Amino acid sequence: MKKFVSGMLAAVMALSLAACSGNNSSDTSSAQDSQASTSEGASQATIKLGGIGPTTGGNAQYGNAVKNGEQLAVDEINAAAGYTVFELKFEDDESDPETALNAYNALKDWGMQVLVGPVTSDPSLNVASECVNDNMFMLTPSASAEDVALTGSNIFQMCFTDPNQGVVSANYIADNNLGTKIGIIYDSSDPYSTGIYTAFMAQAQELGLNIVVSDASFTADNKSDLSTQVTKCQEAGADLVFLPIYYNEASQVLIAADRIGYEPTFFGCDGMDGILGVEGFDTSLADGLMMLCPFSAFGDDETTTTFVSAYKAAYNDETPNQFAADAYDCVYAIYQALQDGAISPDMSSSEMCDALTTAFTSMTFNGTTGEGQTWDENGMISKEPKVYIIESGAYVLAD
């Protein structure tokens, strides 16, 4: 599959930019015709993919990255096949659970056969229940709350679960002796943050890590100034601060620490990916920041470099983050099921759901976020965790 994805990307990049961005201009028709022979005998019908995520509002950076990653994969697959294999319709949910339900219903009316979304955990929990009722296959690229997948047998995740990230982070910190006194700053109103926090605390206690601050929390209503939480960690002598939070809030933590001359090791999870792109943020403050993440745009392997080049070409030289990479992998995983004959475009959404549920629990997938990815019977993914450290504005794989 890794060779397949790389080959597919190489073929698409030989086409015009319009093909990458979804435009079917006449200049690309001959190139697409040459690719059509690879799908000879395949059905010309189209599979309708629905996407849901915040493309406006405070979490728009996550939703737009997911939308772009999904669209890029769809455009590549269609261009290489020479016909429309997938059609993607993406609805804005503003990261709001009720709006997400409205988006889901709109996509059902459109004829969606598979849902690739939602993006964040609270909307995903709401939508997952509807997917179970409707027997609609749901593959979320980035909703990592464990309860999302546990909603039903047809709900799958492409990202790490929150408990998994908490356990792996505690193990890595202990194994590498990164901190003698550990503080934690987290969002008590967010299921992503609290899920990682809870698992980290349990594993840290089992490993004997010295947690000196465990209650420096904030909520969605009071996250504009996190100096109090940072000062609390400093006064407790924490030489490592664990940050199971998203990158916008993390940037506030780093700014507050810089103001008071506080220089512990900061360690975050996959929600940290994107901190180098926060508008107005001095990225030098992120030097030394460590994070658990399945993807780095700075990787030098062929799969990563080809994906990053294609993404930048399609989206005004924007660098993809982990959200975009996981979303991109979602579409290619569904395409693998199609190539394997598990699904066909003429299936109803319910028939496709049953087929994909069986296919995903038996397949192995190699993508931009890791090789040898598999799913268990609960729809939770197993992939190799990686720890990166930011050095001079770039992610470097930690030892």
Disulfide bonds with the S-S distance in Angstrom:
none
